[in-house]
Amino acid sequence: MGIDYWMHWLAWFIRSMILFSIVNCFIILLLKISWFPSSEVSVLTYSSTMVLCAFFTIYSMANTTYCFMMSVFFSKGNFMPYICFLFKNKLIFQPIVQCVWQE
């Protein structure tokens, strides 16, 4: 490539975090606005916006580093880490969905 590996990984990390921050801002906006005109209540009315921003940022960093870790195991690291990411999220959140669904 002509550059050091750490520069390549840092560039991908910064690019991913910029994309994730745009998505995170949109999600926080949807969670914090009032959906009904006669009400001041939103989905997360009493949650601090900074706490939500920190939570989503840390979650995005964890997912990005997980995809980096999975890309090391494959020769073409473009597609397979994202499949592993989706599989990981399915394994983590499926028991939660099943527990909530039964109640």
N, C-alpha and C positions, 0 to 999 in steps of 0.2 A: 504494500500500500504506500510505503514511503514515509509513514508517520509511526510514532511509537504506539504500542497497544493501549497504553493508558490514555493517550489523547483520543484514540478512536472510541474507547469505552466512555470517556467523559463527554464527548460530543453526542453520542447516542443517548446518554443519560440526560443531558441538558435538553435535547430535542424531545425526549419522552416526557420530561417534567413540564416543559412548556405546553405540550399538547394536553397532558393530564390537568394542568392548572386551568386551562380554558374549560375543560369539561367539568372540573370541580366547581368553578365559579358558576357555571350554569346550573349544576345540581343544587348548590347552596341557595342560589336565587329562587329556584323552584320550591325549596323547602321553607324559605323564610317569607315569601310573599303571601298575602291574604288572598284566598281563592274566592271568597264570597264577598260581595260589595257591602253587605250589611254587617259584616263581622270583622273584628280585628284579629281573629285567631288564624294562625297559619299551622302548618304541619308541625313545625318545631318552634313554637312561639317563645318558650322560655329558655331555649338553648342559645348560648352565645355564638355569634357568628365566627369569632376568632377560634373558639374551641372546635367548631365544625370544620373550619379551614385547616386547623392543625391536624385534626383527625384524618381528613381526606388527603392531606399532603403526605402524612406518614404512611397511609395505606397505599398511595400511589408510589412512594419510594420503595415500599416493600414489594409491591407487584413488579416494578421495574427491575429491581435487583433479582427477584425470582426468575424473571424471563432471561436476564443475563446469565444466571446460573444454569438454566436449562439449555441455553444456546451453546454452552461449552460442550455439552454431550453430543451435539449433532454437527455434521460437517457443513450443512446449509442451515444457518441459524436464523432464517427469516420467518419460517412458517411454524415449525414444530414447537418452539417455546410458547407461542400463543395458544396452541392446542393444549399443551400441558398446563398453561395458566387457566384455561377454561375448565379442564378436567379437575384441577386443584380446587377451584371455586365450587364446582359441582359437588365434590366430596365434602367440602367444609360446610356448605350451606344446605345441602339436602337434609341432614338430620334436623336442622333448625326449622326448615319448612314443614317437615313431617310432624314435628312436635306442635307447631302452631296450628297446622291444619286439623289435627285431631281434637283440639280443644274447642 
